[in-house]
Amino acid sequence: MLKTILDALQHGRLVELPDNDKEKSLQFLATMLEAVPSIPPGTDIVEVVLEHEKISNTSLGGGWACPHARVKFDGDLSCAIGWSPAGIDYGITGEPPVHMIIMYFVPDNQRNTYLKEVSSLARVLKNNPGYQAIEAFTDLNRSRNNLLDIAHLAMNGDAKNPRARMIQLDTLTKTAVPEHLDLAAAEIDALLIVTAPEINPVVLTQNQELATLAGSDDGLVAAIAAGNRYQMQEWQVVHRSSTAYVGDRFIHDCLAIKPRPGNP
């Protein structure tokens, strides 16, 4: 079961890596992980990951790698995921470039869970070689869908139904999605909205179209802050949760769902 990967996808921790250098890419993902709210401030994931990589290459083969940072305290298992369109030389002679890096933060109490998750991922990739062909992907959304398919196979073992999307919103996010939305035929993007009294709302998403629309829509913030769904042109924005911070600041966690062309 790949719950940690699903959690990363739902919280926008899948990114296109800005550099094809291995060390810089690992630093980038480690910095992303250090910003996860459940990870204690001051945890130096960058140093731990880079030191471990010096003594043990974490490539899974087939264009995938799973570097990790193990720490001597208890906490939650987390990961951040990077996609490299061009591929990264991971330092193993004869192996293809790495296009997908899944970096794990592994507290002591989560070691068994981590090992089971990586074993599940490796088993699905071995048994379904088609999911290794990420060098042909042209955008981040295809990488996301590929990971969702892999998670579906790991959880259900049903290779005949790989397109059943493993963002099971009603189960994993406790959020009811409108019944008429066919998730298997939809584009799904994470959307965070940051509000504070002294600034204009800040929109965080990997989708440029969605960012432009959300940043210019006057009704979105009020609807989401009230816990409502909001229709924004073709996008259905679904509120999942809100986190309050000191100073009347909030982060509203949403999903934006858009039917693909040819689907209602």
C-alpha positions, 0 to 999 in steps of 0.5 A: 500500500502506497499511502505516503505517495498518495499523501504527497500527491494530494498535498502537491509534493510532486514537482518537476525538478528544476535541475538534472544534477543528482545532488542538486535534485536531492537537495531540492526534494530534501528542502521540500520535505523540511517544509512539511508541517509534521516534520520538526523544525530544524531537521536537516534532511538535506545533510542526512540524504546526501551523506547516505547517498555517498555510501549507498546508491538508492536507485531502484533501476528502470528510471526510479530512485528512492533516497531516504533520511532516517532519523532517531525519533518518532514521527510520521512517514512522509515523502516528496516526489520529483520528476525529471523530463530529461533524466538524471545520471544516478551514478550506476554504470549501465543503468538508464537515467533516473526520471522519478525520485521519491524521497522519504523521511523515515522516523524510527517508528516508521521503518517497517512501514517504509520498507513495506511501501518501497517493496510494494513499489518495486514489486509493481514496477517489476511486474508491470514494466510499462509503468517504468517508461516515464522517459516518454512523459511530456508533462507533470500530469502524466507522471501523477497519473502513472503514480496513481495507477501504480498505487492502485495496483499496489493496493488492489493487485488488479492489473486489469483496471489500472486507470481507476484513479487512486485519489479516492477522495471520499476515503483518503481526504474525508471529502465528498466529491460531486457524484457526476464527476468521473475522476478517471476522466478528469484532471486533478490538481492540488490547490493551496490558498494562503490568507492573512490580514495584511496580504492578498491571498496567495495561490499555490499550485503546479497548474499555470491555468489554475493559478491564473484563474484562482488568482483573479477570481474574487469569489473563490477565497470566501467560498473556500473559507466557508468550506464550500465547493466553488465552480471556477469556469471548468474547474470544480474546487473542493475544500478539504481542510483549513489550518489556522496559524497565529495572526489570523493566518490560514492555509486552505487545502483544496483539490481542483477537478476539471473534466478532460476534453470529450468528457462531461 
